[in-house]
Amino acid sequence: MILAAAQVNSIEGNIFDNLSEHIHWIKKAAESKVDLIVFPEMSLTGYTREKAESLAFSREDPRLDELRELAVVFKMIIVVGAPIKIQRDLYIGSFILKPDGSLSIYTKQFLHQGEEQFFESSFDYNPILEIGRERVSFAICADIDNPLHPEKAHQNRSTIYVCSIFFSGKGISKGHEVLGNYAKSFSLNVLMSNYSGDCWGLTAGGKSAFWTNDGELCTAMEENSRGLVVVESQEGSWKKQNVRIGEKDRLNTR
């Protein structure tokens, strides 16, 4: 099994360019035969609160069509973030696009302070995927601030914990510490995707990473790069793949 976390620099409100960025990295991931790729919190719109209602996606949103097609073509699970409207309520969510053309939704369960003014939280949308011998649970940003969240993944017999986040440069070191501890405490292989560059008036912390279930940091990106963290399970252990980032892919050339 091969996993990837994309570290991107989504532009708030610019869905067209953000989709192009997603497609670029999905195609890069396909070159490494990735089975699952995850993007940061609200990756399709950029992290936003005030504009979320006007940018929100729905389950059958046609703006997802090309990503759904890529999931089928590359036989890849693609996890992308967006504000999601379900009936009348607005959530911070992840679309989980599958190789059979189907789609699942995960919604953020624990909100950051201030997000409750714009979003609802819910425990009703919490899919667990079975991929071969692995069971995959999902998290979005503030979910990982509450140890009950990864503990529930452990109770559900999940082996992989996939996190889409937006942590600033000031917060990412603590985020690494927390996720490493969760990996060891709950015997979870942890894959984390974060932004790089400017985001919501802050500088994102980057350092997207993967921890093995003994709490060991297997690989992490630099703070200011765009690209992929790629890891592969080989005979029961996880190894990193070195994915080259060309000059045209670097953050400062966008």
Buried (B, 14 or more C-beta within 10 A) or exposed (E): BBBBBBBBBBBBEBBEBBBEBBEBBBEBBBEBEBBBBBBBBBBBBBBBBEBBEEBBBEEEBEEBEBBBEBBBEBEBBBBBBBBBBBEEEBBBBBBBBBBEEEBBBBBBBBBBEEBEEBBBBBEEBBEBBEBEEBBBBBBBBBBBEEEEBBBBBBEEEBBBBBBBBBBBBEBBEEBBEBBBBBBBBBBBBBBBBBBBBBBBEBBBBBBBBBBBBEBEBBBBBBBBBBBBBBBBBEEEEBEEBEBEBEEEBBBEEE
